[in-house]
């Protein structure tokens, strides 16, 4: 006799095409639908780019209040809508992915038949807004299990160093089944970025995390350009930091840096690169690095946060101290001068990244579900 399906709610702040929401959409395709009936709820109208992908994977999606005209702000009535959803759908387990909705779920999921609670934490535990800090302090221990995005994140959680099996570490990379630097993919990516076919290209993805340090990368690249081969540096993304980075580049005399701007097709652009760089001073789960590794790129990255958990120095790439332009520039120069080394590290990176794929991540998440649902 097959086991009865458990109805599960994934609760997130938004379903925009990045970050934790992308990881959900990737994992949804690998869910055990014979054992779990997964639904999704989110707060922010207008941040819904991944709704079609989730629905295509067979998940029912709920928006908690809000109207199309209030994009970027949750409807203040969303806790009442969440309470009604919990009552109507009678979930066996609620898996939360952002702090404020998580605290609300812990306060609302009460009573004899309350669902089990699992929470995912992707950023190191640290200072938060006062309301969030109080809500976490009052409710965090109601979690039946916590999934940390890396060992570095897990060590910062309440009781994380001694919580035993209550905290599960799960690093997940992007689901890029067709990724790779084939000649056609490389040519298309370089054409899209306006890059010559024969130049060595170094690149990074610029996000919004406070620990990013593209200033060190620009300084390292300036040193490389003075003594090294003909190269280009590509910054994909940027957002509010792009004007500042353009000013820094100009001040260093760098006139050939390619600022690609915010792009929805980052995985398709990665094959344009020969070397990927991650120059952060602090780092949560390094999604961009894992994407680059999945594409078979060698990397130079800083020993910050979770990065050493996914990349071994000299095996899949090179690790350098954070905030050290000379060390970063030296590592880049070494890779720029050695095509055989780039090829060897890139092949090893692709193999290593396969272990962080979405299918393996979903199996690990479902193992947590089975454990906390056990009578």
RAWO-V398307 format. One record per residue. N is the residue number from 1. RES is the residue in one small letter. PHI is phi in degrees with one decimal (* if undefined). D_LAST is the distance of its C-alpha to the last C-alpha in Angstrom with 2 decimals. Layout:
# RAWO-V398307
n->N res->RES phi->PHI d_last->D_LAST
n->N res->RES phi->PHI d_last->D_LAST
This chain:
# RAWO-V398307
n->1 res->x phi->* d_last->18.00
n->2 res->x phi->-73.8 d_last->16.94
n->3 res->x phi->-67.7 d_last->13.45
n->4 res->x phi->-68.3 d_last->13.53
n->5 res->x phi->-72.0 d_last->14.73
n->6 res->x phi->-100.9 d_last->13.08
n->7 res->x phi->-83.8 d_last->15.89
n->8 res->x phi->-125.0 d_last->16.48
n->9 res->x phi->-111.9 d_last->19.39
n->10 res->x phi->-92.7 d_last->21.50
n->11 res->x phi->-113.4 d_last->23.62
n->12 res->x phi->-135.5 d_last->26.93
n->13 res->x phi->-69.1 d_last->30.27
n->14 res->x phi->-150.6 d_last->32.29
n->15 res->x phi->-123.4 d_last->32.45
n->16 res->x phi->-68.4 d_last->35.76
n->17 res->x phi->-82.1 d_last->36.70
n->18 res->x phi->-159.1 d_last->35.90
n->19 res->x phi->55.9 d_last->33.47
n->20 res->x phi->-62.9 d_last->29.75
n->21 res->x phi->-64.4 d_last->30.29
n->22 res->x phi->-61.1 d_last->31.98
n->23 res->x phi->-62.7 d_last->29.07
n->24 res->x phi->-62.6 d_last->26.77
n->25 res->x phi->-62.1 d_last->29.30
n->26 res->x phi->-65.2 d_last->29.56
n->27 res->x phi->-69.8 d_last->25.84
n->28 res->x phi->-56.5 d_last->25.54
n->29 res->x phi->-68.7 d_last->27.68
n->30 res->x phi->-114.6 d_last->25.24
n->31 res->x phi->-68.7 d_last->21.97
n->32 res->x phi->-81.2 d_last->19.88
n->33 res->x phi->-72.4 d_last->20.71
n->34 res->x phi->-75.8 d_last->19.25
n->35 res->x phi->-108.8 d_last->15.67
n->36 res->x phi->-130.7 d_last->16.31
n->37 res->x phi->-107.8 d_last->18.76
n->38 res->x phi->-99.8 d_last->20.13
n->39 res->x phi->-121.8 d_last->22.52
n->40 res->x phi->-130.8 d_last->24.66
n->41 res->x phi->-129.5 d_last->26.29
n->42 res->x phi->-143.8 d_last->29.19
n->43 res->x phi->-100.7 d_last->31.75
n->44 res->x phi->-88.2 d_last->35.12
n->45 res->x phi->-67.3 d_last->37.39
n->46 res->x phi->88.3 d_last->39.71
n->47 res->x phi->-107.2 d_last->37.25
n->48 res->x phi->-135.6 d_last->35.85
n->49 res->x phi->-60.5 d_last->37.39
n->50 res->x phi->-94.7 d_last->34.16
n->51 res->x phi->-57.2 d_last->33.15
n->52 res->x phi->-58.2 d_last->34.93
n->53 res->x phi->-65.0 d_last->33.26
n->54 res->x phi->-67.2 d_last->29.76
n->55 res->x phi->-67.4 d_last->30.72
n->56 res->x phi->-63.6 d_last->32.32
n->57 res->x phi->-78.1 d_last->29.07
n->58 res->x phi->96.5 d_last->27.57
n->59 res->x phi->-94.6 d_last->25.88
n->60 res->x phi->-83.8 d_last->26.65
n->61 res->x phi->-116.3 d_last->28.23
n->62 res->x phi->-118.9 d_last->28.69
n->63 res->x phi->-99.9 d_last->31.35
n->64 res->x phi->-84.2 d_last->30.78
n->65 res->x phi->62.4 d_last->34.22
n->66 res->x phi->82.8 d_last->37.30
n->67 res->x phi->-131.5 d_last->40.41
n->68 res->x phi->-56.1 d_last->42.16
n->69 res->x phi->-82.0 d_last->44.77
n->70 res->x phi->-114.4 d_last->42.46
n->71 res->x phi->-56.4 d_last->41.50
n->72 res->x phi->93.6 d_last->40.40
n->73 res->x phi->-131.5 d_last->39.29
n->74 res->x phi->-70.8 d_last->36.12
n->75 res->x phi->-64.0 d_last->36.80
n->76 res->x phi->-62.2 d_last->36.26
n->77 res->x phi->-86.3 d_last->34.41
n->78 res->x phi->-59.5 d_last->31.52
n->79 res->x phi->-61.3 d_last->29.02
n->80 res->x phi->-69.2 d_last->29.69
n->81 res->x phi->-66.0 d_last->29.27
n->82 res->x phi->-63.9 d_last->25.92
n->83 res->x phi->-59.3 d_last->24.82
n->84 res->x phi->-65.6 d_last->26.02
n->85 res->x phi->-62.6 d_last->24.34
n->86 res->x phi->-62.2 d_last->20.89
n->87 res->x phi->-70.1 d_last->21.59
n->88 res->x phi->-75.6 d_last->23.03
n->89 res->x phi->-92.0 d_last->20.73
n->90 res->x phi->51.4 d_last->17.33
n->91 res->x phi->-69.5 d_last->15.69
n->92 res->x phi->-83.7 d_last->12.01
n->93 res->x phi->-154.8 d_last->13.13
n->94 res->x phi->-117.9 d_last->16.58
n->95 res->x phi->-110.8 d_last->18.24
n->96 res->x phi->-97.2 d_last->21.42
n->97 res->x phi->-130.4 d_last->24.49
n->98 res->x phi->-142.1 d_last->27.18
n->99 res->x phi->-60.5 d_last->27.40
n->100 res->x phi->-67.5 d_last->28.67
n->101 res->x phi->-59.1 d_last->26.44
n->102 res->x phi->-64.1 d_last->23.47
n->103 res->x phi->-62.1 d_last->24.54
n->104 res->x phi->-62.7 d_last->25.04
n->105 res->x phi->-62.7 d_last->21.59
n->106 res->x phi->-65.9 d_last->20.12
n->107 res->x phi->-76.8 d_last->22.48
n->108 res->x phi->-90.2 d_last->21.93
n->109 res->x phi->-86.5 d_last->18.16
n->110 res->x phi->-119.7 d_last->17.81
n->111 res->x phi->107.1 d_last->16.77
n->112 res->x phi->-61.1 d_last->14.07
n->113 res->x phi->-105.3 d_last->12.92
n->114 res->x phi->-63.6 d_last->13.75
n->115 res->x phi->-70.0 d_last->12.67
n->116 res->x phi->-69.1 d_last->11.26
n->117 res->x phi->-124.7 d_last->14.45
n->118 res->x phi->-124.1 d_last->15.94
n->119 res->x phi->-127.4 d_last->19.65
n->120 res->x phi->-101.8 d_last->22.33
n->121 res->x phi->-120.7 d_last->25.35
n->122 res->x phi->-101.1 d_last->28.46
n->123 res->x phi->-117.7 d_last->31.10
n->124 res->x phi->-55.8 d_last->31.65
n->125 res->x phi->-68.7 d_last->30.71
n->126 res->x phi->-161.4 d_last->34.03
n->127 res->x phi->-58.8 d_last->36.19
n->128 res->x phi->-132.8 d_last->35.15
n->129 res->x phi->-58.6 d_last->36.61
n->130 res->x phi->-55.4 d_last->36.50
n->131 res->x phi->-62.8 d_last->34.29
n->132 res->x phi->-63.8 d_last->31.73
n->133 res->x phi->-61.8 d_last->31.84
n->134 res->x phi->-65.5 d_last->31.30
n->135 res->x phi->-62.6 d_last->28.44
n->136 res->x phi->-65.0 d_last->26.67
n->137 res->x phi->-59.8 d_last->27.48
n->138 res->x phi->-79.7 d_last->25.99
n->139 res->x phi->-122.1 d_last->22.77
n->140 res->x phi->-58.6 d_last->21.96
n->141 res->x phi->-72.8 d_last->19.57
n->142 res->x phi->-76.2 d_last->17.28
n->143 res->x phi->-63.2 d_last->16.35
n->144 res->x phi->-79.3 d_last->12.94
n->145 res->x phi->-157.6 d_last->14.96
n->146 res->x phi->-127.2 d_last->18.65
n->147 res->x phi->-109.0 d_last->20.50
n->148 res->x phi->-95.6 d_last->24.07
n->149 res->x phi->-70.7 d_last->26.89
n->150 res->x phi->-169.2 d_last->28.44
n->151 res->x phi->-63.5 d_last->28.50
n->152 res->x phi->-60.9 d_last->31.32
n->153 res->x phi->-67.6 d_last->29.26
n->154 res->x phi->-58.4 d_last->26.27
n->155 res->x phi->-67.8 d_last->28.64
n->156 res->x phi->-90.5 d_last->29.72
n->157 res->x phi->-76.8 d_last->26.39
n->158 res->x phi->-56.2 d_last->25.55
n->159 res->x phi->73.3 d_last->24.39
n->160 res->x phi->-61.7 d_last->24.66
n->161 res->x phi->-78.2 d_last->26.55
n->162 res->x phi->-139.0 d_last->24.07
n->163 res->x phi->-87.4 d_last->20.70
n->164 res->x phi->59.9 d_last->19.42
n->165 res->x phi->-80.9 d_last->16.66
n->166 res->x phi->-71.1 d_last->16.23
n->167 res->x phi->-108.9 d_last->19.38
n->168 res->x phi->-109.2 d_last->19.76
n->169 res->x phi->-91.6 d_last->23.38
n->170 res->x phi->-142.7 d_last->24.24
n->171 res->x phi->-94.8 d_last->27.88
n->172 res->x phi->-124.5 d_last->28.64
n->173 res->x phi->-95.8 d_last->32.10
n->174 res->x phi->-71.9 d_last->33.60
n->175 res->x phi->-90.1 d_last->33.28
n->176 res->x phi->-116.2 d_last->36.94
n->177 res->x phi->-59.6 d_last->37.03
n->178 res->x phi->-103.5 d_last->40.79
n->179 res->x phi->-71.1 d_last->41.69
n->180 res->x phi->154.7 d_last->44.62
n->181 res->x phi->-94.3 d_last->48.16
n->182 res->x phi->-66.4 d_last->50.01
n->183 res->x phi->-54.8 d_last->53.70
n->184 res->x phi->-69.0 d_last->53.22
n->185 res->x phi->-65.4 d_last->50.30
n->186 res->x phi->-64.9 d_last->52.28
n->187 res->x phi->-64.4 d_last->55.40
n->188 res->x phi->-66.0 d_last->53.67
n->189 res->x phi->-66.7 d_last->51.90
n->190 res->x phi->-67.6 d_last->55.16
n->191 res->x phi->-63.3 d_last->57.09
n->192 res->x phi->-65.0 d_last->54.59
n->193 res->x phi->-99.8 d_last->55.10
n->194 res->x phi->69.2 d_last->58.84
n->195 res->x phi->-103.0 d_last->58.77
n->196 res->x phi->-62.4 d_last->61.34
n->197 res->x phi->-73.5 d_last->60.23
n->198 res->x phi->-109.2 d_last->61.54
n->199 res->x phi->-93.3 d_last->60.55
n->200 res->x phi->-80.5 d_last->57.74
n->201 res->x phi->-116.2 d_last->55.04
n->202 res->x phi->-108.5 d_last->52.70
n->203 res->x phi->-150.3 d_last->50.06
n->204 res->x phi->-147.2 d_last->47.12
n->205 res->x phi->-112.4 d_last->44.85
n->206 res->x phi->-96.3 d_last->45.42
n->207 res->x phi->-111.6 d_last->42.55
n->208 res->x phi->-121.9 d_last->42.08
n->209 res->x phi->-68.5 d_last->40.19
n->210 res->x phi->-66.4 d_last->42.08
n->211 res->x phi->-86.4 d_last->42.16
n->212 res->x phi->-67.3 d_last->44.12
n->213 res->x phi->-143.2 d_last->47.57
n->214 res->x phi->-72.6 d_last->49.84
n->215 res->x phi->-61.4 d_last->52.83
n->216 res->x phi->-64.9 d_last->52.45
n->217 res->x phi->-62.1 d_last->52.17
n->218 res->x phi->-62.7 d_last->55.36
n->219 res->x phi->-65.3 d_last->57.20
n->220 res->x phi->-64.6 d_last->56.15
n->221 res->x phi->-67.6 d_last->57.23
n->222 res->x phi->-60.0 d_last->60.55
n->223 res->x phi->-65.6 d_last->61.24
n->224 res->x phi->-62.6 d_last->60.32
n->225 res->x phi->-67.0 d_last->62.68
n->226 res->x phi->-72.4 d_last->65.57
n->227 res->x phi->-126.3 d_last->65.42
n->228 res->x phi->-99.3 d_last->63.17
n->229 res->x phi->-74.1 d_last->63.41
n->230 res->x phi->-66.2 d_last->63.50
n->231 res->x phi->-137.4 d_last->59.97
n->232 res->x phi->-131.8 d_last->58.18
n->233 res->x phi->-112.9 d_last->55.30
n->234 res->x phi->-117.1 d_last->52.96
n->235 res->x phi->-111.5 d_last->50.70
n->236 res->x phi->-94.8 d_last->48.29
n->237 res->x phi->102.1 d_last->46.98
n->238 res->x phi->141.8 d_last->48.36
n->239 res->x phi->57.8 d_last->47.83
n->240 res->x phi->-63.6 d_last->49.30
n->241 res->x phi->-83.6 d_last->50.13
n->242 res->x phi->-61.5 d_last->52.46
n->243 res->x phi->-57.8 d_last->55.68
n->244 res->x phi->-64.7 d_last->55.21
n->245 res->x phi->-68.3 d_last->54.61
n->246 res->x phi->-63.2 d_last->57.68
n->247 res->x phi->-65.6 d_last->59.75
n->248 res->x phi->-61.3 d_last->58.55
n->249 res->x phi->-62.0 d_last->59.39
n->250 res->x phi->-62.9 d_last->62.82
n->251 res->x phi->-66.1 d_last->63.51
n->252 res->x phi->-91.8 d_last->62.82
n->253 res->x phi->76.6 d_last->65.19
n->254 res->x phi->-92.2 d_last->62.49
n->255 res->x phi->-104.5 d_last->63.79
n->256 res->x phi->-113.8 d_last->61.81
n->257 res->x phi->-72.3 d_last->58.19
n->258 res->x phi->-95.8 d_last->56.46
n->259 res->x phi->-97.0 d_last->54.38
n->260 res->x phi->-78.9 d_last->52.39
n->261 res->x phi->73.4 d_last->50.76
n->262 res->x phi->-67.9 d_last->47.38
n->263 res->x phi->-133.6 d_last->46.56
n->264 res->x phi->-82.3 d_last->43.80
n->265 res->x phi->-112.8 d_last->44.56
n->266 res->x phi->-54.9 d_last->43.90
n->267 res->x phi->-57.8 d_last->42.47
n->268 res->x phi->-72.9 d_last->45.61
n->269 res->x phi->-89.5 d_last->47.83
n->270 res->x phi->-59.4 d_last->46.39
n->271 res->x phi->-61.1 d_last->48.34
n->272 res->x phi->-69.3 d_last->51.50
n->273 res->x phi->-88.7 d_last->50.76
n->274 res->x phi->-101.7 d_last->51.77
n->275 res->x phi->-140.3 d_last->49.93
n->276 res->x phi->-102.4 d_last->47.04
n->277 res->x phi->-126.5 d_last->47.00
n->278 res->x phi->-128.6 d_last->44.34
n->279 res->x phi->-110.9 d_last->46.18
n->280 res->x phi->-67.2 d_last->43.62
n->281 res->x phi->-90.1 d_last->43.82
n->282 res->x phi->-142.8 d_last->40.10
n->283 res->x phi->-153.4 d_last->37.54
n->284 res->x phi->-82.9 d_last->33.95
n->285 res->x phi->-55.6 d_last->32.48
n->286 res->x phi->-84.1 d_last->35.80
n->287 res->x phi->-61.3 d_last->35.35
n->288 res->x phi->-65.9 d_last->39.10
n->289 res->x phi->-63.6 d_last->39.50
n->290 res->x phi->-63.9 d_last->36.76
n->291 res->x phi->-62.9 d_last->38.51
n->292 res->x phi->-64.2 d_last->41.78
n->293 res->x phi->-64.1 d_last->40.36
n->294 res->x phi->-59.6 d_last->38.92
n->295 res->x phi->-79.9 d_last->42.49
n->296 res->x phi->80.6 d_last->43.86
n->297 res->x phi->-97.1 d_last->45.60
n->298 res->x phi->-73.6 d_last->46.44
n->299 res->x phi->-131.5 d_last->45.69
n->300 res->x phi->-115.9 d_last->47.02
n->301 res->x phi->-139.0 d_last->44.45
n->302 res->x phi->-86.6 d_last->44.26
n->303 res->x phi->-78.0 d_last->42.11
n->304 res->x phi->-137.9 d_last->40.08
n->305 res->x phi->54.3 d_last->36.40
n->306 res->x phi->-85.2 d_last->34.27
n->307 res->x phi->-56.5 d_last->37.30
n->308 res->x phi->-65.3 d_last->37.65
n->309 res->x phi->-76.1 d_last->34.05
n->310 res->x phi->-114.0 d_last->35.13
n->311 res->x phi->-132.2 d_last->38.83
n->312 res->x phi->-92.3 d_last->40.42
n->313 res->x phi->-58.9 d_last->44.00
n->314 res->x phi->85.9 d_last->46.43
n->315 res->x phi->-103.9 d_last->43.88
n->316 res->x phi->-111.5 d_last->42.86
n->317 res->x phi->174.5 d_last->45.09
n->318 res->x phi->-122.8 d_last->46.71
n->319 res->x phi->-108.4 d_last->45.34
n->320 res->x phi->-133.7 d_last->47.69
n->321 res->x phi->-66.2 d_last->47.51
n->322 res->x phi->-69.4 d_last->46.84
n->323 res->x phi->69.3 d_last->49.92
n->324 res->x phi->-124.5 d_last->52.38
n->325 res->x phi->-60.6 d_last->54.63
n->326 res->x phi->-65.5 d_last->56.64
n->327 res->x phi->-65.9 d_last->53.68
n->328 res->x phi->-63.8 d_last->52.22
n->329 res->x phi->-63.3 d_last->55.65
n->330 res->x phi->-64.5 d_last->56.23
n->331 res->x phi->-65.9 d_last->53.02
n->332 res->x phi->-64.2 d_last->53.92
n->333 res->x phi->-62.7 d_last->57.42
n->334 res->x phi->-62.0 d_last->56.16
n->335 res->x phi->-72.0 d_last->54.08
n->336 res->x phi->-62.0 d_last->56.85
n->337 res->x phi->-89.7 d_last->59.29
n->338 res->x phi->-134.0 d_last->57.21
n->339 res->x phi->-64.3 d_last->56.15
n->340 res->x phi->-65.2 d_last->54.90
n->341 res->x phi->-65.4 d_last->52.58
n->342 res->x phi->-59.7 d_last->51.24
n->343 res->x phi->-65.6 d_last->50.59
n->344 res->x phi->-65.7 d_last->48.82
n->345 res->x phi->-66.0 d_last->46.57
n->346 res->x phi->-64.4 d_last->45.79
n->347 res->x phi->-63.7 d_last->44.75
n->348 res->x phi->-67.0 d_last->42.47
n->349 res->x phi->-64.5 d_last->41.00
n->350 res->x phi->-61.8 d_last->40.14
n->351 res->x phi->-64.3 d_last->38.44
n->352 res->x phi->-65.0 d_last->36.44
n->353 res->x phi->-64.0 d_last->35.38
n->354 res->x phi->-59.9 d_last->33.85
n->355 res->x phi->-73.3 d_last->30.98
n->356 res->x phi->-109.3 d_last->30.11
n->357 res->x phi->-70.4 d_last->30.12
n->358 res->x phi->-66.3 d_last->27.93
n->359 res->x phi->-64.0 d_last->26.37
n->360 res->x phi->-63.9 d_last->25.17
n->361 res->x phi->-63.9 d_last->24.01
n->362 res->x phi->-66.1 d_last->21.91
n->363 res->x phi->-62.7 d_last->20.25
n->364 res->x phi->-67.9 d_last->19.49
n->365 res->x phi->-62.3 d_last->18.12
n->366 res->x phi->-68.2 d_last->15.82
n->367 res->x phi->-64.8 d_last->14.57
n->368 res->x phi->-64.1 d_last->13.65
n->369 res->x phi->-56.7 d_last->11.93
n->370 res->x phi->-61.8 d_last->9.78
n->371 res->x phi->-65.8 d_last->9.00
n->372 res->x phi->-77.9 d_last->8.21
n->373 res->x phi->-86.1 d_last->6.23
n->374 res->x phi->-61.9 d_last->3.83
n->375 res->x phi->-60.0 d_last->0.00
